[in-house]
Amino acid sequence: MNVTRVVADKTTISEVKLKNKKSFLTKIKKSWQLYVLFILPLTYILVFQYYPMYGASIAFKNFDPVLGIGGSPWVGFEHFKKFFESYDFVRVLKNTLLLSLYSLIAGFPLPILLALSLNYVYSKRFKKAAQLITYAPHFISVVVMVGIIFMILDPRGPLNSILSLFGVKEEINFMGEAGYFKSIYVLSGIWQNVGFGCIIYLAALTGISPELHEAAIVDGASKIRRIWHIDIPGIMQTAVLVLILNMGSFLDTGFEKVLLMQNPLNISSSQVIDTYVYNVGLVSALPQYSYAAAIGLFKSLVAFILIIASNKLAKKVGQDGLW
């Protein structure tokens, strides 16, 4: 009796699997055009995103270009230990964390504030002009942006000329002072990206029901109270998701911009993980490919931990995470 039931259950399971397989093949035949279009992005992801992960194994090897990745001798965590014990570890990690934290604290709330402000602008002409002015810097290339920064902050540039009008007689070499680097980097980044960053919050604000605002106006609520009790809760989920994504790139300080702004006078403040990897892995007289790969892998591991932790924290405070 039990044997008959087991055979019947196996037959039923096989029939279900066969039915699901036929159903899947039928869906492919009906929408084969979509699957053909899907092949291109899938191939791109596999070739340029997943296949290069094989090269990350050189972080655990003493890589020799002649021997190749497979033939290079295995050294385990030697390169990670070398980085943790190096003189530059504390300085580089400190600069990276301070720059990333500064950028997050100063840059994350401003797109939200800009979106909330534009949402209550009733003049369409002024609103479009404000959006154009704030969005435009985002489309300026990094090289041009850094060139503008150098021109404005030059000892004989516009900023020093303005300061001289207020009694500051000595010319300040902003790019030559290590103490100014982080503020220049963060403030210029905010100017360039705050307008573009607020687009997603404006889209979230449009999804809030107008009936809530109408009811609040009838009850005599001011704009501040409407923002606090309607708009902010309405975009909170979007803000949490953006914050989680930002945590995933917390240690990505923007290699190109930092490198272009970097000089021997501010190197003590501007040397971050990305530029350090570039220097030891490519620029140095004896490139240390495995050592640079180990540092990059360490940074990716930290980013992975941060995004997992921030996602769990979002769920604990009652918000939906990424998964």
TORBAVEX-81317 format. One record per residue (C-alpha): x, y, z. Coordinates in steps of 0.25 Angstrom, whole numbers, plus 5000, padded with zeros to 4 digits. Example, Ala and Ser with C-alpha at 12.3 -4.5 7.8 and 13.67 -1.06 7.14 Angstrom:
+------+-------+------+
! east ! north !   up !
+------+-------+------+
! 5049 !  4982 ! 5031 !
! 5055 !  4996 ! 5029 !
+------+-------+------+
//
This chain:
+------+-------+------+
! east ! north !   up !
+------+-------+------+
! 5000 !  5000 ! 5000 !
! 5011 !  5010 ! 5004 !
! 5019 !  5006 ! 4992 !
! 5008 !  5008 ! 4983 !
! 5006 !  5022 ! 4989 !
! 5021 !  5026 ! 4987 !
! 5020 !  5022 ! 4973 !
! 5008 !  5030 ! 4971 !
! 5014 !  5042 ! 4977 !
! 5027 !  5041 ! 4969 !
! 5018 !  5040 ! 4956 !
! 5010 !  5052 ! 4961 !
! 5023 !  5060 ! 4963 !
! 5029 !  5056 ! 4950 !
! 5016 !  5060 ! 4943 !
! 5016 !  5074 ! 4950 !
! 5030 !  5076 ! 4946 !
! 5027 !  5072 ! 4931 !
! 5015 !  5081 ! 4931 !
! 5023 !  5093 ! 4937 !
! 5034 !  5090 ! 4926 !
! 5024 !  5090 ! 4915 !
! 5017 !  5103 ! 4921 !
! 5031 !  5110 ! 4921 !
! 5034 !  5106 ! 4907 !
! 5021 !  5111 ! 4902 !
! 5023 !  5124 ! 4909 !
! 5037 !  5125 ! 4902 !
! 5030 !  5122 ! 4888 !
! 5020 !  5132 ! 4890 !
! 5029 !  5143 ! 4894 !
! 5042 !  5139 ! 4887 !
! 5045 !  5153 ! 4883 !
! 5046 !  5158 ! 4897 !
! 5056 !  5147 ! 4901 !
! 5064 !  5150 ! 4889 !
! 5065 !  5164 ! 4894 !
! 5069 !  5159 ! 4907 !
! 5081 !  5152 ! 4902 !
! 5089 !  5164 ! 4900 !
! 5088 !  5170 ! 4914 !
! 5090 !  5156 ! 4920 !
! 5102 !  5154 ! 4912 !
! 5107 !  5168 ! 4916 !
! 5105 !  5165 ! 4931 !
! 5112 !  5151 ! 4930 !
! 5124 !  5156 ! 4921 !
! 5127 !  5169 ! 4928 !
! 5121 !  5167 ! 4942 !
! 5122 !  5153 ! 4946 !
! 5134 !  5148 ! 4938 !
! 5144 !  5158 ! 4943 !
! 5141 !  5153 ! 4957 !
! 5150 !  5142 ! 4954 !
! 5162 !  5152 ! 4953 !
! 5159 !  5155 ! 4968 !
! 5166 !  5142 ! 4972 !
! 5179 !  5149 ! 4970 !
! 5177 !  5156 ! 4983 !
! 5180 !  5142 ! 4989 !
! 5192 !  5139 ! 4980 !
! 5206 !  5145 ! 4977 !
! 5201 !  5149 ! 4963 !
! 5212 !  5148 ! 4952 !
! 5207 !  5152 ! 4938 !
! 5216 !  5142 ! 4931 !
! 5210 !  5130 ! 4939 !
! 5196 !  5136 ! 4938 !
! 5185 !  5135 ! 4949 !
! 5184 !  5120 ! 4949 !
! 5199 !  5118 ! 4950 !
! 5202 !  5128 ! 4960 !
! 5206 !  5123 ! 4974 !
! 5195 !  5123 ! 4985 !
! 5199 !  5132 ! 4997 !
! 5185 !  5133 ! 5004 !
! 5183 !  5145 ! 5013 !
! 5197 !  5150 ! 5012 !
! 5193 !  5163 ! 5004 !
! 5182 !  5166 ! 5013 !
! 5191 !  5165 ! 5025 !
! 5201 !  5174 ! 5018 !
! 5191 !  5185 ! 5016 !
! 5186 !  5184 ! 5030 !
! 5200 !  5185 ! 5036 !
! 5205 !  5196 ! 5026 !
! 5208 !  5210 ! 5030 !
! 5197 !  5216 ! 5020 !
! 5186 !  5207 ! 5025 !
! 5181 !  5216 ! 5036 !
! 5183 !  5229 ! 5028 !
! 5176 !  5224 ! 5015 !
! 5164 !  5217 ! 5023 !
! 5162 !  5230 ! 5031 !
! 5162 !  5239 ! 5019 !
! 5153 !  5230 ! 5012 !
! 5143 !  5229 ! 5024 !
! 5143 !  5244 ! 5027 !
! 5141 !  5248 ! 5013 !
! 5130 !  5238 ! 5011 !
! 5123 !  5241 ! 5024 !
! 5124 !  5256 ! 5021 !
! 5118 !  5254 ! 5007 !
! 5107 !  5246 ! 5013 !
! 5103 !  5255 ! 5024 !
! 5104 !  5268 ! 5016 !
! 5099 !  5262 ! 5003 !
! 5088 !  5253 ! 5006 !
! 5077 !  5262 ! 5012 !
! 5079 !  5273 ! 5002 !
! 5072 !  5267 ! 4990 !
! 5060 !  5264 ! 4999 !
! 5060 !  5278 ! 5004 !
! 5061 !  5283 ! 4990 !
! 5050 !  5274 ! 4985 !
! 5041 !  5278 ! 4996 !
! 5043 !  5293 ! 4993 !
! 5041 !  5291 ! 4978 !
! 5028 !  5284 ! 4981 !
! 5022 !  5296 ! 4988 !
! 5026 !  5306 ! 4977 !
! 5013 !  5310 ! 4969 !
! 5020 !  5318 ! 4959 !
! 5023 !  5309 ! 4947 !
! 5033 !  5318 ! 4941 !
! 5041 !  5320 ! 4953 !
! 5040 !  5305 ! 4956 !
! 5045 !  5301 ! 4942 !
! 5057 !  5311 ! 4944 !
! 5061 !  5306 ! 4957 !
! 5060 !  5292 ! 4952 !
! 5069 !  5295 ! 4940 !
! 5079 !  5303 ! 4949 !
! 5080 !  5291 ! 4959 !
! 5080 !  5280 ! 4949 !
! 5090 !  5286 ! 4939 !
! 5103 !  5284 ! 4947 !
! 5101 !  5269 ! 4947 !
! 5104 !  5268 ! 4932 !
! 5117 !  5275 ! 4933 !
! 5128 !  5265 ! 4932 !
! 5138 !  5262 ! 4944 !
! 5150 !  5268 ! 4937 !
! 5142 !  5281 ! 4933 !
! 5137 !  5282 ! 4948 !
! 5151 !  5281 ! 4954 !
! 5156 !  5291 ! 4944 !
! 5145 !  5301 ! 4949 !
! 5148 !  5298 ! 4963 !
! 5163 !  5301 ! 4961 !
! 5160 !  5314 ! 4953 !
! 5150 !  5319 ! 4964 !
! 5159 !  5315 ! 4976 !
! 5172 !  5320 ! 4969 !
! 5180 !  5329 ! 4978 !
! 5177 !  5340 ! 4968 !
! 5163 !  5335 ! 4965 !
! 5149 !  5340 ! 4967 !
! 5148 !  5335 ! 4981 !
! 5160 !  5342 ! 4987 !
! 5156 !  5354 ! 4980 !
! 5143 !  5354 ! 4987 !
! 5150 !  5351 ! 5000 !
! 5159 !  5363 ! 4998 !
! 5146 !  5372 ! 4998 !
! 5143 !  5367 ! 5012 !
! 5157 !  5371 ! 5017 !
! 5164 !  5357 ! 5015 !
! 5177 !  5363 ! 5009 !
! 5185 !  5350 ! 5008 !
! 5183 !  5341 ! 4996 !
! 5178 !  5327 ! 5001 !
! 5183 !  5315 ! 4993 !
! 5171 !  5306 ! 4995 !
! 5176 !  5294 ! 4987 !
! 5189 !  5295 ! 4994 !
! 5183 !  5293 ! 5008 !
! 5180 !  5279 ! 5012 !
! 5170 !  5284 ! 5022 !
! 5161 !  5290 ! 5011 !
! 5161 !  5278 ! 5002 !
! 5149 !  5270 ! 5008 !
! 5140 !  5283 ! 5009 !
! 5144 !  5286 ! 4994 !
! 5141 !  5272 ! 4990 !
! 5128 !  5271 ! 4997 !
! 5122 !  5284 ! 4994 !
! 5126 !  5284 ! 4979 !
! 5119 !  5270 ! 4979 !
! 5107 !  5275 ! 4985 !
! 5106 !  5287 ! 4975 !
! 5108 !  5277 ! 4964 !
! 5098 !  5266 ! 4968 !
! 5087 !  5272 ! 4977 !
! 5078 !  5276 ! 4966 !
! 5079 !  5262 ! 4959 !
! 5077 !  5255 ! 4972 !
! 5064 !  5262 ! 4976 !
! 5057 !  5256 ! 4963 !
! 5054 !  5243 ! 4970 !
! 5048 !  5250 ! 4982 !
! 5040 !  5259 ! 4973 !
! 5034 !  5247 ! 4966 !
! 5031 !  5241 ! 4980 !
! 5024 !  5254 ! 4984 !
! 5015 !  5253 ! 4972 !
! 5010 !  5239 ! 4977 !
! 5004 !  5245 ! 4989 !
! 4989 !  5247 ! 4989 !
! 4985 !  5261 ! 4987 !
! 4973 !  5258 ! 4996 !
! 4982 !  5257 ! 5008 !
! 4987 !  5272 ! 5006 !
! 4973 !  5276 ! 5003 !
! 4968 !  5270 ! 5016 !
! 4980 !  5277 ! 5023 !
! 4977 !  5290 ! 5017 !
! 4962 !  5289 ! 5022 !
! 4967 !  5286 ! 5036 !
! 4976 !  5299 ! 5036 !
! 4990 !  5292 ! 5035 !
! 5001 !  5300 ! 5031 !
! 5011 !  5297 ! 5020 !
! 5021 !  5293 ! 5030 !
! 5011 !  5283 ! 5037 !
! 5007 !  5277 ! 5023 !
! 5022 !  5275 ! 5020 !
! 5024 !  5268 ! 5033 !
! 5012 !  5260 ! 5034 !
! 5009 !  5257 ! 5019 !
! 5021 !  5259 ! 5010 !
! 5032 !  5253 ! 5018 !
! 5025 !  5240 ! 5022 !
! 5021 !  5239 ! 5008 !
! 5035 !  5239 ! 5003 !
! 5041 !  5232 ! 5015 !
! 5041 !  5219 ! 5008 !
! 5048 !  5225 ! 4996 !
! 5059 !  5232 ! 5004 !
! 5062 !  5219 ! 5012 !
! 5064 !  5211 ! 4999 !
! 5073 !  5222 ! 4994 !
! 5081 !  5222 ! 5007 !
! 5083 !  5207 ! 5006 !
! 5088 !  5208 ! 4992 !
! 5097 !  5219 ! 4996 !
! 5103 !  5211 ! 5007 !
! 5106 !  5200 ! 4997 !
! 5116 !  5211 ! 4991 !
! 5120 !  5217 ! 5004 !
! 5135 !  5215 ! 5001 !
! 5134 !  5219 ! 4987 !
! 5139 !  5234 ! 4988 !
! 5139 !  5236 ! 4973 !
! 5153 !  5232 ! 4968 !
! 5154 !  5242 ! 4956 !
! 5150 !  5254 ! 4963 !
! 5159 !  5251 ! 4975 !
! 5171 !  5248 ! 4966 !
! 5169 !  5261 ! 4958 !
! 5168 !  5269 ! 4971 !
! 5180 !  5262 ! 4977 !
! 5194 !  5269 ! 4978 !
! 5206 !  5267 ! 4987 !
! 5201 !  5279 ! 4996 !
! 5188 !  5272 ! 5000 !
! 5192 !  5258 ! 4999 !
! 5191 !  5255 ! 5014 !
! 5176 !  5258 ! 5013 !
! 5173 !  5254 ! 4999 !
! 5179 !  5240 ! 4999 !
! 5167 !  5230 ! 4999 !
! 5166 !  5215 ! 4996 !
! 5163 !  5217 ! 4981 !
! 5175 !  5226 ! 4978 !
! 5184 !  5217 ! 4987 !
! 5180 !  5205 ! 4979 !
! 5183 !  5213 ! 4966 !
! 5197 !  5217 ! 4971 !
! 5201 !  5203 ! 4977 !
! 5195 !  5195 ! 4965 !
! 5198 !  5203 ! 4953 !
! 5207 !  5216 ! 4955 !
! 5218 !  5210 ! 4964 !
! 5231 !  5206 ! 4958 !
! 5228 !  5191 ! 4962 !
! 5213 !  5190 ! 4961 !
! 5207 !  5181 ! 4972 !
! 5195 !  5175 ! 4965 !
! 5191 !  5165 ! 4976 !
! 5193 !  5175 ! 4987 !
! 5184 !  5185 ! 4979 !
! 5174 !  5174 ! 4977 !
! 5174 !  5170 ! 4992 !
! 5171 !  5185 ! 4996 !
! 5160 !  5186 ! 4985 !
! 5154 !  5173 ! 4990 !
! 5154 !  5178 ! 5005 !
! 5147 !  5190 ! 5000 !
! 5136 !  5182 ! 4993 !
! 5134 !  5173 ! 5006 !
! 5132 !  5186 ! 5015 !
! 5122 !  5191 ! 5005 !
! 5115 !  5177 ! 5005 !
! 5114 !  5177 ! 5020 !
! 5109 !  5192 ! 5020 !
! 5098 !  5189 ! 5011 !
! 5093 !  5176 ! 5018 !
! 5094 !  5184 ! 5031 !
! 5086 !  5196 ! 5026 !
! 5076 !  5187 ! 5020 !
! 5073 !  5180 ! 5033 !
! 5073 !  5193 ! 5041 !
! 5063 !  5198 ! 5031 !
! 5054 !  5186 ! 5034 !
! 5055 !  5188 ! 5049 !
! 5050 !  5202 ! 5049 !
! 5038 !  5198 ! 5041 !
! 5042 !  5201 ! 5027 !
! 5043 !  5192 ! 5015 !
! 5057 !  5188 ! 5010 !
! 5063 !  5185 ! 4997 !
! 5059 !  5170 ! 4999 !
+------+-------+------+
//
